[in-house]
Amino acid sequence: MSQTNVLQGDFPVVAGEDLTGKEDLLVKLVNDAGTLKARLPAANGDYAFFVLIEGNAADKNAAVRPLEPKRNLRLRLKGACNPGDVLVLADVATAADKGKVRVLPATAGTYRGLAIAEEVAVDGQLVRCRPAMIGSITV
């Protein structure tokens, strides 16, 4: 087996922007001149498959946790949800909502299904959910 020098669970990554106080939001990993960095999503279809565990200032070490179906977690919710709802990224056009999740909207568009809600939750709550890499959903 050649699975050496690999990580499981939380791992350190450089903050690609100021992520101070952004814990529990989803982030994406990007290449910045050969350095792996974490950034908030910039598009609703971004591959934001990591939850920020420990934020920090730009170019300082932060910590992320990959979304894994075998392990539920809590994510910051925009709006309200019910158990079984498909969760997607909140609209990144609103800066304060970047990295949050929301229920799959009825508005026409393409969204990336990221998780399934496991409880009733309200706006701003850390909703317990199960990561589910559903992929692109066209409404």
N, CA, C and O atoms as CSV, one atom per row, in Angstrom:
chain,resi,resn,atom,element,x,y,z
A,1,MET,N,N,0.843,-1.174,0.000
A,1,MET,CA,C,0.000,0.000,0.000
A,1,MET,C,C,0.891,1.242,0.000
A,1,MET,O,O,1.902,1.292,0.700
A,2,SER,N,N,0.512,2.222,-0.777
A,2,SER,CA,C,1.327,3.433,-0.877
A,2,SER,C,C,0.611,4.649,-0.297
A,2,SER,O,O,0.771,5.761,-0.802
A,3,GLN,N,N,-0.165,4.450,0.744
A,3,GLN,CA,C,-0.902,5.548,1.375
A,3,GLN,C,C,-0.085,6.157,2.512
A,3,GLN,O,O,-0.478,6.095,3.677
A,4,THR,N,N,1.052,6.743,2.158
A,4,THR,CA,C,1.889,7.386,3.163
A,4,THR,C,C,1.759,8.897,3.046
A,4,THR,O,O,1.374,9.418,1.999
A,5,ASN,N,N,2.077,9.578,4.103
A,5,ASN,CA,C,2.036,11.037,4.133
A,5,ASN,C,C,0.651,11.578,3.749
A,5,ASN,O,O,0.543,12.543,2.992
A,6,VAL,N,N,-0.404,10.946,4.278
A,6,VAL,CA,C,-1.775,11.401,4.050
A,6,VAL,C,C,-2.408,11.744,5.401
A,6,VAL,O,O,-1.970,11.251,6.441
A,7,LEU,N,N,-3.428,12.581,5.378
A,7,LEU,CA,C,-4.070,13.045,6.603
A,7,LEU,C,C,-5.507,12.565,6.680
A,7,LEU,O,O,-6.177,12.404,5.660
A,8,GLN,N,N,-5.975,12.337,7.899
A,8,GLN,CA,C,-7.370,11.992,8.136
A,8,GLN,C,C,-7.899,12.938,9.205
A,8,GLN,O,O,-7.193,13.244,10.165
A,9,GLY,N,N,-9.123,13.398,9.049
A,9,GLY,CA,C,-9.701,14.311,10.027
A,9,GLY,C,C,-9.282,15.752,9.797
A,9,GLY,O,O,-8.952,16.145,8.679
A,10,ASP,N,N,-9.300,16.538,10.872
A,10,ASP,CA,C,-8.940,17.955,10.789
A,10,ASP,C,C,-7.491,18.097,10.357
A,10,ASP,O,O,-6.644,17.273,10.703
A,11,PHE,N,N,-7.212,19.153,9.596
A,11,PHE,CA,C,-5.822,19.402,9.217
A,11,PHE,C,C,-5.578,20.898,9.053
A,11,PHE,O,O,-6.501,21.664,8.775
A,12,PRO,N,N,-4.317,21.305,9.230
A,12,PRO,CA,C,-3.982,22.724,9.106
A,12,PRO,C,C,-3.883,23.142,7.647
A,12,PRO,O,O,-3.472,22.363,6.787
A,13,VAL,N,N,-4.263,24.372,7.390
A,13,VAL,CA,C,-4.167,24.958,6.059
A,13,VAL,C,C,-4.013,26.470,6.247
A,13,VAL,O,O,-4.491,27.024,7.237
A,14,VAL,N,N,-3.366,27.117,5.325
A,14,VAL,CA,C,-3.174,28.567,5.405
A,14,VAL,C,C,-4.484,29.272,5.025
A,14,VAL,O,O,-5.139,28.895,4.054
A,15,ALA,N,N,-4.850,30.282,5.790
A,15,ALA,CA,C,-6.037,31.082,5.472
A,15,ALA,C,C,-5.725,31.963,4.264
A,15,ALA,O,O,-4.776,32.747,4.293
A,16,GLY,N,N,-6.520,31.836,3.207
A,16,GLY,CA,C,-6.313,32.621,1.993
A,16,GLY,C,C,-6.934,34.002,2.063
A,16,GLY,O,O,-6.784,34.802,1.140
A,17,GLU,N,N,-7.626,34.282,3.146
A,17,GLU,CA,C,-8.247,35.579,3.421
A,17,GLU,C,C,-8.487,35.615,4.922
A,17,GLU,O,O,-8.225,34.626,5.606
A,18,ASP,N,N,-8.971,36.715,5.444
A,18,ASP,CA,C,-9.226,36.783,6.880
A,18,ASP,C,C,-10.401,35.872,7.230
A,18,ASP,O,O,-11.543,36.151,6.863
A,19,LEU,N,N,-10.117,34.790,7.936
A,19,LEU,CA,C,-11.140,33.834,8.346
A,19,LEU,C,C,-11.383,33.897,9.855
A,19,LEU,O,O,-11.949,32.972,10.437
A,20,THR,N,N,-10.958,34.977,10.473
A,20,THR,CA,C,-11.167,35.164,11.906
A,20,THR,C,C,-12.663,35.207,12.205
A,20,THR,O,O,-13.397,35.976,11.585
A,21,GLY,N,N,-13.118,34.382,13.155
A,21,GLY,CA,C,-14.524,34.356,13.534
A,21,GLY,C,C,-15.437,33.681,12.530
A,21,GLY,O,O,-16.656,33.802,12.644
A,22,LYS,N,N,-14.892,32.975,11.552
A,22,LYS,CA,C,-15.697,32.332,10.504
A,22,LYS,C,C,-15.870,30.828,10.748
A,22,LYS,O,O,-16.273,30.099,9.842
A,23,GLU,N,N,-15.569,30.361,11.961
A,23,GLU,CA,C,-15.704,28.943,12.265
A,23,GLU,C,C,-17.120,28.457,11.962
A,23,GLU,O,O,-18.083,29.215,12.075
A,24,ASP,N,N,-17.233,27.194,11.578
A,24,ASP,CA,C,-18.492,26.514,11.252
A,24,ASP,C,C,-19.060,26.906,9.894
A,24,ASP,O,O,-20.175,26.510,9.554
A,25,LEU,N,N,-18.305,27.681,9.112
A,25,LEU,CA,C,-18.704,27.978,7.737
A,25,LEU,C,C,-17.962,27.045,6.792
A,25,LEU,O,O,-16.899,26.525,7.129
A,26,LEU,N,N,-18.526,26.837,5.613
A,26,LEU,CA,C,-17.862,26.016,4.605
A,26,LEU,C,C,-16.820,26.840,3.862
A,26,LEU,O,O,-17.024,28.022,3.587
A,27,VAL,N,N,-15.712,26.204,3.545
A,27,VAL,CA,C,-14.644,26.840,2.776
A,27,VAL,C,C,-14.224,25.905,1.651
A,27,VAL,O,O,-14.510,24.708,1.663
A,28,LYS,N,N,-13.540,26.491,0.686
A,28,LYS,CA,C,-12.960,25.710,-0.406
A,28,LYS,C,C,-11.447,25.805,-0.277
A,28,LYS,O,O,-10.931,26.743,0.330
A,29,LEU,N,N,-10.740,24.844,-0.840
A,29,LEU,CA,C,-9.285,24.872,-0.862
A,29,LEU,C,C,-8.838,25.328,-2.238
A,29,LEU,O,O,-9.355,24.861,-3.253
A,30,VAL,N,N,-7.870,26.247,-2.271
A,30,VAL,CA,C,-7.398,26.823,-3.531
A,30,VAL,C,C,-5.880,26.812,-3.582
A,30,VAL,O,O,-5.207,26.697,-2.558
A,31,ASN,N,N,-5.357,26.934,-4.789
A,31,ASN,CA,C,-3.921,27.058,-5.011
A,31,ASN,C,C,-3.572,28.538,-5.096
A,31,ASN,O,O,-4.174,29.282,-5.870
A,32,ASP,N,N,-2.604,28.956,-4.301
A,32,ASP,CA,C,-2.115,30.334,-4.352
A,32,ASP,C,C,-0.599,30.277,-4.482
A,32,ASP,O,O,0.118,30.193,-3.485
A,33,ALA,N,N,-0.119,30.324,-5.722
A,33,ALA,CA,C,1.323,30.267,-6.009
A,33,ALA,C,C,1.967,29.030,-5.392
A,33,ALA,O,O,3.061,29.102,-4.833
A,34,GLY,N,N,1.276,27.894,-5.498
A,34,GLY,CA,C,1.826,26.637,-5.006
A,34,GLY,C,C,1.541,26.346,-3.545
A,34,GLY,O,O,1.975,25.319,-3.023
A,35,THR,N,N,0.819,27.234,-2.877
A,35,THR,CA,C,0.461,27.025,-1.472
A,35,THR,C,C,-1.026,26.730,-1.370
A,35,THR,O,O,-1.845,27.441,-1.954
A,36,LEU,N,N,-1.380,25.682,-0.631
A,36,LEU,CA,C,-2.776,25.333,-0.398
A,36,LEU,C,C,-3.365,26.316,0.611
A,36,LEU,O,O,-2.825,26.495,1.703
A,37,LYS,N,N,-4.483,26.956,0.234
A,37,LYS,CA,C,-5.118,27.933,1.116
A,37,LYS,C,C,-6.625,27.694,1.182
A,37,LYS,O,O,-7.222,27.153,0.252
A,38,ALA,N,N,-7.226,28.104,2.292
A,38,ALA,CA,C,-8.675,28.014,2.489
A,38,ALA,C,C,-9.295,29.382,2.256
A,38,ALA,O,O,-8.798,30.398,2.741
A,39,ARG,N,N,-10.400,29.388,1.497
A,39,ARG,CA,C,-11.134,30.630,1.221
A,39,ARG,C,C,-12.631,30.355,1.326
A,39,ARG,O,O,-13.082,29.225,1.137
A,40,LEU,N,N,-13.382,31.388,1.625
A,40,LEU,CA,C,-14.834,31.277,1.577
A,40,LEU,C,C,-15.250,31.095,0.123
A,40,LEU,O,O,-14.549,31.557,-0.777
A,41,PRO,N,N,-16.377,30.431,-0.124
A,41,PRO,CA,C,-16.818,30.249,-1.507
A,41,PRO,C,C,-17.108,31.584,-2.192
A,41,PRO,O,O,-17.617,32.518,-1.572
A,42,ALA,N,N,-16.775,31.654,-3.472
A,42,ALA,CA,C,-17.000,32.865,-4.264
A,42,ALA,C,C,-18.142,32.682,-5.254
A,42,ALA,O,O,-18.642,33.659,-5.812
A,43,ALA,N,N,-18.559,31.436,-5.477
A,43,ALA,CA,C,-19.654,31.121,-6.400
A,43,ALA,C,C,-20.529,30.049,-5.757
A,43,ALA,O,O,-20.046,29.235,-4.970
A,44,ASN,N,N,-21.808,30.054,-6.092
A,44,ASN,CA,C,-22.731,29.081,-5.500
A,44,ASN,C,C,-22.391,27.644,-5.867
A,44,ASN,O,O,-22.814,26.714,-5.181
A,45,GLY,N,N,-21.638,27.452,-6.933
A,45,GLY,CA,C,-21.256,26.106,-7.346
A,45,GLY,C,C,-19.863,25.694,-6.907
A,45,GLY,O,O,-19.376,24.644,-7.326
A,46,ASP,N,N,-19.208,26.493,-6.072
A,46,ASP,CA,C,-17.848,26.161,-5.625
A,46,ASP,C,C,-17.805,24.825,-4.883
A,46,ASP,O,O,-18.789,24.388,-4.286
A,47,TYR,N,N,-16.644,24.201,-4.941
A,47,TYR,CA,C,-16.409,22.942,-4.227
A,47,TYR,C,C,-16.031,23.248,-2.779
A,47,TYR,O,O,-14.882,23.060,-2.379
A,48,ALA,N,N,-16.986,23.713,-2.010
A,48,ALA,CA,C,-16.755,24.055,-0.600
A,48,ALA,C,C,-17.026,22.810,0.241
A,48,ALA,O,O,-18.083,22.688,0.860
A,49,PHE,N,N,-16.071,21.895,0.258
A,49,PHE,CA,C,-16.225,20.590,0.899
A,49,PHE,C,C,-15.527,20.493,2.247
A,49,PHE,O,O,-15.256,19.392,2.727
A,50,PHE,N,N,-15.233,21.642,2.867
A,50,PHE,CA,C,-14.517,21.649,4.140
A,50,PHE,C,C,-15.190,22.629,5.090
A,50,PHE,O,O,-15.598,23.715,4.676
A,51,VAL,N,N,-15.309,22.256,6.358
A,51,VAL,CA,C,-15.856,23.165,7.363
A,51,VAL,C,C,-14.677,23.764,8.129
A,51,VAL,O,O,-13.748,23.058,8.521
A,52,LEU,N,N,-14.734,25.064,8.330
A,52,LEU,CA,C,-13.669,25.754,9.046
A,52,LEU,C,C,-13.803,25.457,10.537
A,52,LEU,O,O,-14.823,25.770,11.151
A,53,ILE,N,N,-12.780,24.858,11.105
A,53,ILE,CA,C,-12.764,24.502,12.523
A,53,ILE,C,C,-12.100,25.595,13.347
A,53,ILE,O,O,-12.548,25.916,14.448
A,54,GLU,N,N,-11.035,26.161,12.809
A,54,GLU,CA,C,-10.317,27.237,13.497
A,54,GLU,C,C,-9.915,28.292,12.477
A,54,GLU,O,O,-9.087,28.035,11.604
A,55,GLY,N,N,-10.497,29.473,12.588
A,55,GLY,CA,C,-10.169,30.557,11.674
A,55,GLY,C,C,-8.902,31.278,12.099
A,55,GLY,O,O,-8.366,31.040,13.182
A,56,ASN,N,N,-8.435,32.162,11.231
A,56,ASN,CA,C,-7.255,32.965,11.539
A,56,ASN,C,C,-7.162,34.094,10.515
A,56,ASN,O,O,-7.930,34.138,9.554
A,57,ALA,N,N,-6.227,34.991,10.728
A,57,ALA,CA,C,-5.987,36.088,9.791
A,57,ALA,C,C,-5.399,35.537,8.495
A,57,ALA,O,O,-4.881,34.421,8.467
A,58,ALA,N,N,-5.480,36.315,7.437
A,58,ALA,CA,C,-4.924,35.910,6.136
A,58,ALA,C,C,-3.455,35.543,6.283
A,58,ALA,O,O,-2.695,36.207,6.988
A,59,ASP,N,N,-3.075,34.471,5.602
A,59,ASP,CA,C,-1.705,33.954,5.564
A,59,ASP,C,C,-1.227,33.368,6.889
A,59,ASP,O,O,-0.029,33.148,7.068
A,60,LYS,N,N,-2.138,33.116,7.812
A,60,LYS,CA,C,-1.833,32.424,9.070
A,60,LYS,C,C,-2.484,31.049,9.012
A,60,LYS,O,O,-3.390,30.827,8.208
A,61,ASN,N,N,-2.036,30.126,9.853
A,61,ASN,CA,C,-2.595,28.779,9.855
A,61,ASN,C,C,-4.013,28.756,10.414
A,61,ASN,O,O,-4.304,29.374,11.439
A,62,ALA,N,N,-4.881,28.036,9.724
A,62,ALA,CA,C,-6.250,27.772,10.149
A,62,ALA,C,C,-6.404,26.250,10.167
A,62,ALA,O,O,-5.453,25.533,9.856
A,63,ALA,N,N,-7.585,25.751,10.525
A,63,ALA,CA,C,-7.827,24.306,10.517
A,63,ALA,C,C,-9.174,24.035,9.861
A,63,ALA,O,O,-10.146,24.754,10.093
A,64,VAL,N,N,-9.220,22.986,9.037
A,64,VAL,CA,C,-10.447,22.593,8.347
A,64,VAL,C,C,-10.722,21.116,8.575
A,64,VAL,O,O,-9.826,20.342,8.913
A,65,ARG,N,N,-11.987,20.742,8.383
A,65,ARG,CA,C,-12.410,19.340,8.475
A,65,ARG,C,C,-13.150,19.001,7.186
A,65,ARG,O,O,-14.088,19.705,6.812
A,66,PRO,N,N,-12.743,17.933,6.499
A,66,PRO,CA,C,-13.460,17.550,5.281
A,66,PRO,C,C,-14.868,17.044,5.601
A,66,PRO,O,O,-15.102,16.445,6.651
A,67,LEU,N,N,-15.795,17.294,4.683
A,67,LEU,CA,C,-17.137,16.737,4.814
A,67,LEU,C,C,-17.048,15.242,4.544
A,67,LEU,O,O,-16.573,14.827,3.487
A,68,GLU,N,N,-17.504,14.433,5.494
A,68,GLU,CA,C,-17.457,12.979,5.362
A,68,GLU,C,C,-18.829,12.405,5.690
A,68,GLU,O,O,-19.377,12.720,6.747
A,69,PRO,N,N,-19.405,11.576,4.824
A,69,PRO,CA,C,-20.732,11.018,5.082
A,69,PRO,C,C,-20.825,10.177,6.355
A,69,PRO,O,O,-21.910,10.034,6.918
A,70,LYS,N,N,-19.708,9.623,6.814
A,70,LYS,CA,C,-19.755,8.762,8.003
A,70,LYS,C,C,-19.841,9.561,9.306
A,70,LYS,O,O,-19.960,8.976,10.383
A,71,ARG,N,N,-19.781,10.890,9.214
A,71,ARG,CA,C,-19.712,11.727,10.413
A,71,ARG,C,C,-20.603,12.957,10.246
A,71,ARG,O,O,-20.359,13.788,9.372
A,72,ASN,N,N,-21.649,13.076,11.094
A,72,ASN,CA,C,-22.462,14.286,10.986
A,72,ASN,C,C,-21.715,15.455,11.610
A,72,ASN,O,O,-20.739,15.267,12.337
A,73,LEU,N,N,-22.178,16.649,11.322
A,73,LEU,CA,C,-21.544,17.860,11.836
A,73,LEU,C,C,-22.567,18.972,11.856
A,73,LEU,O,O,-23.716,18.779,11.460
A,74,ARG,N,N,-22.144,20.142,12.320
A,74,ARG,CA,C,-23.044,21.292,12.376
A,74,ARG,C,C,-22.510,22.404,11.485
A,74,ARG,O,O,-21.324,22.735,11.513
A,75,LEU,N,N,-23.413,22.970,10.695
A,75,LEU,CA,C,-23.073,24.063,9.785
A,75,LEU,C,C,-24.002,25.240,10.055
A,75,LEU,O,O,-25.135,25.055,10.499
A,76,ARG,N,N,-23.525,26.438,9.789
A,76,ARG,CA,C,-24.323,27.653,10.003
A,76,ARG,C,C,-25.407,27.734,8.927
A,76,ARG,O,O,-25.109,27.670,7.734
A,77,LEU,N,N,-26.665,27.876,9.354
A,77,LEU,CA,C,-27.818,27.848,8.452
A,77,LEU,C,C,-28.319,29.248,8.117
A,77,LEU,O,O,-28.389,30.117,8.986
A,78,LYS,N,N,-28.662,29.454,6.858
A,78,LYS,CA,C,-29.357,30.656,6.381
A,78,LYS,C,C,-30.797,30.243,6.118
A,78,LYS,O,O,-31.042,29.356,5.300
A,79,GLY,N,N,-31.749,30.863,6.791
A,79,GLY,CA,C,-33.145,30.478,6.631
A,79,GLY,C,C,-33.515,29.397,7.634
A,79,GLY,O,O,-32.908,29.295,8.700
A,80,ALA,N,N,-34.512,28.592,7.291
A,80,ALA,CA,C,-34.981,27.517,8.167
A,80,ALA,C,C,-34.947,26.202,7.410
A,80,ALA,O,O,-34.918,26.189,6.179
A,81,CYS,N,N,-34.951,25.092,8.144
A,81,CYS,CA,C,-34.956,23.779,7.488
A,81,CYS,C,C,-35.680,22.757,8.348
A,81,CYS,O,O,-35.962,22.987,9.523
A,82,ASN,N,N,-35.971,21.622,7.728
A,82,ASN,CA,C,-36.588,20.478,8.383
A,82,ASN,C,C,-35.727,19.253,8.148
A,82,ASN,O,O,-34.920,19.234,7.219
A,83,PRO,N,N,-35.886,18.221,8.982
A,83,PRO,CA,C,-35.123,16.995,8.756
A,83,PRO,C,C,-35.390,16.459,7.348
A,83,PRO,O,O,-36.532,16.433,6.889
A,84,GLY,N,N,-34.334,16.037,6.679
A,84,GLY,CA,C,-34.453,15.486,5.333
A,84,GLY,C,C,-34.259,16.498,4.224
A,84,GLY,O,O,-34.123,16.114,3.063
A,85,ASP,N,N,-34.243,17.781,4.551
A,85,ASP,CA,C,-34.020,18.804,3.523
A,85,ASP,C,C,-32.601,18.715,2.973
A,85,ASP,O,O,-31.648,18.479,3.716
A,86,VAL,N,N,-32.474,18.908,1.663
A,86,VAL,CA,C,-31.158,18.978,1.025
A,86,VAL,C,C,-30.599,20.374,1.275
A,86,VAL,O,O,-31.285,21.373,1.059
A,87,LEU,N,N,-29.351,20.437,1.732
A,87,LEU,CA,C,-28.694,21.708,2.008
A,87,LEU,C,C,-27.665,22.014,0.932
A,87,LEU,O,O,-26.898,21.145,0.517
A,88,VAL,N,N,-27.661,23.266,0.487
A,88,VAL,CA,C,-26.733,23.762,-0.534
A,88,VAL,C,C,-26.080,25.031,0.016
A,88,VAL,O,O,-26.483,25.528,1.068
A,89,LEU,N,N,-25.088,25.550,-0.679
A,89,LEU,CA,C,-24.475,26.807,-0.253
A,89,LEU,C,C,-25.503,27.930,-0.274
A,89,LEU,O,O,-26.326,28.010,-1.187
A,90,ALA,N,N,-25.453,28.801,0.737
A,90,ALA,CA,C,-26.267,30.016,0.722
A,90,ALA,C,C,-25.744,30.911,-0.399
A,90,ALA,O,O,-24.605,30.765,-0.843
A,91,ASP,N,N,-26.576,31.828,-0.846
A,91,ASP,CA,C,-26.211,32.707,-1.960
A,91,ASP,C,C,-24.982,33.544,-1.608
A,91,ASP,O,O,-25.023,34.365,-0.692
A,92,VAL,N,N,-23.898,33.332,-2.338
A,92,VAL,CA,C,-22.641,34.031,-2.046
A,92,VAL,C,C,-22.670,35.499,-2.480
A,92,VAL,O,O,-21.730,36.241,-2.194
A,93,ALA,N,N,-23.735,35.926,-3.165
A,93,ALA,CA,C,-23.851,37.335,-3.548
A,93,ALA,C,C,-24.007,38.224,-2.313
A,93,ALA,O,O,-23.718,39.420,-2.362
A,94,THR,N,N,-24.463,37.637,-1.212
A,94,THR,CA,C,-24.555,38.347,0.063
A,94,THR,C,C,-23.327,37.971,0.878
A,94,THR,O,O,-23.214,36.837,1.343
A,95,ALA,N,N,-22.418,38.905,1.052
A,95,ALA,CA,C,-21.130,38.617,1.699
A,95,ALA,C,C,-21.291,37.951,3.061
A,95,ALA,O,O,-20.519,37.054,3.400
A,96,ALA,N,N,-22.277,38.372,3.845
A,96,ALA,CA,C,-22.470,37.817,5.187
A,96,ALA,C,C,-22.925,36.362,5.156
A,96,ALA,O,O,-22.872,35.684,6.182
A,97,ASP,N,N,-23.372,35.868,3.996
A,97,ASP,CA,C,-23.871,34.496,3.885
A,97,ASP,C,C,-22.860,33.529,3.286
A,97,ASP,O,O,-23.132,32.332,3.202
A,98,LYS,N,N,-21.707,34.020,2.871
A,98,LYS,CA,C,-20.694,33.136,2.275
A,98,LYS,C,C,-20.303,32.049,3.266
A,98,LYS,O,O,-19.940,32.334,4.407
A,99,GLY,N,N,-20.382,30.799,2.818
A,99,GLY,CA,C,-20.007,29.669,3.655
A,99,GLY,C,C,-21.146,29.071,4.453
A,99,GLY,O,O,-20.998,27.994,5.031
A,100,LYS,N,N,-22.296,29.761,4.497
A,100,LYS,CA,C,-23.471,29.204,5.168
A,100,LYS,C,C,-24.168,28.234,4.219
A,100,LYS,O,O,-23.873,28.200,3.024
A,101,VAL,N,N,-25.102,27.444,4.765
A,101,VAL,CA,C,-25.923,26.564,3.936
A,101,VAL,C,C,-27.374,27.001,4.039
A,101,VAL,O,O,-27.769,27.679,4.988
A,102,ARG,N,N,-28.162,26.601,3.046
A,102,ARG,CA,C,-29.596,26.870,3.017
A,102,ARG,C,C,-30.283,25.668,2.394
A,102,ARG,O,O,-29.634,24.808,1.799
A,103,VAL,N,N,-31.588,25.617,2.533
A,103,VAL,CA,C,-32.374,24.564,1.891
A,103,VAL,C,C,-32.331,24.781,0.385
A,103,VAL,O,O,-32.323,25.922,-0.077
A,104,LEU,N,N,-32.304,23.703,-0.378
A,104,LEU,CA,C,-32.347,23.785,-1.836
A,104,LEU,C,C,-33.512,24.680,-2.243
A,104,LEU,O,O,-34.664,24.342,-1.971
A,105,PRO,N,N,-33.241,25.819,-2.892
A,105,PRO,CA,C,-34.324,26.749,-3.231
A,105,PRO,C,C,-35.157,26.262,-4.417
A,105,PRO,O,O,-34.731,25.402,-5.188
A,106,ALA,N,N,-36.347,26.832,-4.539
A,106,ALA,CA,C,-37.216,26.520,-5.675
A,106,ALA,C,C,-36.870,27.383,-6.879
A,106,ALA,O,O,-37.355,27.129,-7.981
A,107,THR,N,N,-36.039,28.396,-6.684
A,107,THR,CA,C,-35.622,29.303,-7.752
A,107,THR,C,C,-34.800,28.551,-8.790
A,107,THR,O,O,-33.919,27.764,-8.445
A,108,ALA,N,N,-35.097,28.798,-10.071
A,108,ALA,CA,C,-34.360,28.128,-11.144
A,108,ALA,C,C,-32.866,28.391,-11.014
A,108,ALA,O,O,-32.437,29.508,-10.723
A,109,GLY,N,N,-32.098,27.352,-11.232
A,109,GLY,CA,C,-30.643,27.473,-11.158
A,109,GLY,C,C,-30.009,26.117,-10.939
A,109,GLY,O,O,-30.702,25.105,-10.831
A,110,THR,N,N,-28.695,26.101,-10.873
A,110,THR,CA,C,-27.956,24.873,-10.583
A,110,THR,C,C,-27.280,25.041,-9.236
A,110,THR,O,O,-26.586,26.029,-8.996
A,111,TYR,N,N,-27.487,24.073,-8.365
A,111,TYR,CA,C,-26.973,24.112,-7.002
A,111,TYR,C,C,-26.196,22.829,-6.730
A,111,TYR,O,O,-26.391,21.821,-7.409
A,112,ARG,N,N,-25.318,22.871,-5.736
A,112,ARG,CA,C,-24.540,21.694,-5.356
A,112,ARG,C,C,-25.066,21.174,-4.022
A,112,ARG,O,O,-24.910,21.829,-2.992
A,113,GLY,N,N,-25.689,19.994,-4.043
A,113,GLY,CA,C,-26.180,19.373,-2.815
A,113,GLY,C,C,-25.011,18.917,-1.957
A,113,GLY,O,O,-24.188,18.117,-2.403
A,114,LEU,N,N,-24.932,19.419,-0.728
A,114,LEU,CA,C,-23.788,19.139,0.139
A,114,LEU,C,C,-24.121,18.277,1.348
A,114,LEU,O,O,-23.274,17.521,1.822
A,115,ALA,N,N,-25.359,18.385,1.855
A,115,ALA,CA,C,-25.700,17.680,3.087
A,115,ALA,C,C,-27.210,17.518,3.199
A,115,ALA,O,O,-27.978,18.131,2.458
A,116,ILE,N,N,-27.616,16.670,4.152
A,116,ILE,CA,C,-29.019,16.451,4.471
A,116,ILE,C,C,-29.236,16.895,5.918
A,116,ILE,O,O,-28.520,16.454,6.817
A,117,ALA,N,N,-30.221,17.765,6.142
A,117,ALA,CA,C,-30.521,18.224,7.497
A,117,ALA,C,C,-31.028,17.058,8.338
A,117,ALA,O,O,-31.792,16.223,7.853
A,118,GLU,N,N,-30.603,17.001,9.597
A,118,GLU,CA,C,-31.034,15.937,10.509
A,118,GLU,C,C,-31.946,16.459,11.616
A,118,GLU,O,O,-32.346,15.703,12.502
A,119,GLU,N,N,-32.274,17.750,11.568
A,119,GLU,CA,C,-33.123,18.325,12.609
A,119,GLU,C,C,-33.813,19.582,12.082
A,119,GLU,O,O,-33.424,20.133,11.051
A,120,VAL,N,N,-34.832,20.021,12.798
A,120,VAL,CA,C,-35.472,21.303,12.522
A,120,VAL,C,C,-34.500,22.386,12.980
A,120,VAL,O,O,-33.914,22.279,14.057
A,121,ALA,N,N,-34.328,23.422,12.171
A,121,ALA,CA,C,-33.413,24.509,12.545
A,121,ALA,C,C,-33.923,25.829,11.987
A,121,ALA,O,O,-34.707,25.865,11.039
A,122,VAL,N,N,-33.459,26.910,12.599
A,122,VAL,CA,C,-33.869,28.256,12.200
A,122,VAL,C,C,-32.649,29.060,11.776
A,122,VAL,O,O,-31.509,28.645,11.984
A,123,ASP,N,N,-32.907,30.208,11.185
A,123,ASP,CA,C,-31.862,31.078,10.661
A,123,ASP,C,C,-30.771,31.363,11.699
A,123,ASP,O,O,-31.061,31.749,12.831
A,124,GLY,N,N,-29.526,31.168,11.295
A,124,GLY,CA,C,-28.388,31.447,12.160
A,124,GLY,C,C,-27.966,30.298,13.046
A,124,GLY,O,O,-26.894,30.342,13.649
A,125,GLN,N,N,-28.795,29.268,13.133
A,125,GLN,CA,C,-28.485,28.119,13.989
A,125,GLN,C,C,-27.402,27.254,13.363
A,125,GLN,O,O,-27.228,27.240,12.144
A,126,LEU,N,N,-26.680,26.534,14.209
A,126,LEU,CA,C,-25.771,25.493,13.729
A,126,LEU,C,C,-26.613,24.237,13.571
A,126,LEU,O,O,-26.922,23.564,14.554
A,127,VAL,N,N,-26.985,23.921,12.339
A,127,VAL,CA,C,-27.865,22.789,12.072
A,127,VAL,C,C,-27.046,21.501,11.995
A,127,VAL,O,O,-26.004,21.446,11.343
A,128,ARG,N,N,-27.546,20.462,12.681
A,128,ARG,CA,C,-26.905,19.144,12.580
A,128,ARG,C,C,-27.291,18.547,11.233
A,128,ARG,O,O,-28.471,18.477,10.888
A,129,CYS,N,N,-26.296,18.123,10.485
A,129,CYS,CA,C,-26.552,17.568,9.158
A,129,CYS,C,C,-25.563,16.451,8.846
A,129,CYS,O,O,-24.546,16.285,9.520
A,130,ARG,N,N,-25.889,15.697,7.812
A,130,ARG,CA,C,-25.055,14.589,7.351
A,130,ARG,C,C,-24.534,14.949,5.970
A,130,ARG,O,O,-25.322,15.110,5.038
A,131,PRO,N,N,-23.220,15.079,5.818
A,131,PRO,CA,C,-22.673,15.340,4.486
A,131,PRO,C,C,-23.132,14.279,3.488
A,131,PRO,O,O,-23.127,13.085,3.787
A,132,ALA,N,N,-23.522,14.728,2.316
A,132,ALA,CA,C,-23.990,13.840,1.250
A,132,ALA,C,C,-23.591,14.483,-0.071
A,132,ALA,O,O,-24.219,15.448,-0.508
A,133,MET,N,N,-22.588,13.973,-0.685
A,133,MET,CA,C,-22.091,14.568,-1.926
A,133,MET,C,C,-23.056,14.258,-3.065
A,133,MET,O,O,-22.802,13.395,-3.906
A,134,ILE,N,N,-24.164,14.981,-3.068
A,134,ILE,CA,C,-25.231,14.772,-4.044
A,134,ILE,C,C,-24.810,15.269,-5.418
A,134,ILE,O,O,-25.208,14.703,-6.436
A,135,GLY,N,N,-24.016,16.314,-5.448
A,135,GLY,CA,C,-23.566,16.874,-6.719
A,135,GLY,C,C,-24.498,17.962,-7.201
A,135,GLY,O,O,-25.272,18.517,-6.421
A,136,SER,N,N,-24.425,18.266,-8.480
A,136,SER,CA,C,-25.208,19.359,-9.059
A,136,SER,C,C,-26.675,18.984,-9.175
A,136,SER,O,O,-27.022,17.888,-9.615
A,137,ILE,N,N,-27.529,19.918,-8.770
A,137,ILE,CA,C,-28.978,19.758,-8.860
A,137,ILE,C,C,-29.498,20.942,-9.666
A,137,ILE,O,O,-29.244,22.094,-9.315
A,138,THR,N,N,-30.222,20.662,-10.739
A,138,THR,CA,C,-30.797,21.730,-11.552
A,138,THR,C,C,-32.269,21.874,-11.210
A,138,THR,O,O,-33.025,20.903,-11.258
A,139,VAL,N,N,-32.668,23.077,-10.870
A,139,VAL,CA,C,-34.067,23.374,-10.522
A,139,VAL,C,C,-34.675,24.141,-11.675
A,139,VAL,O,O,-35.849,24.507,-11.622
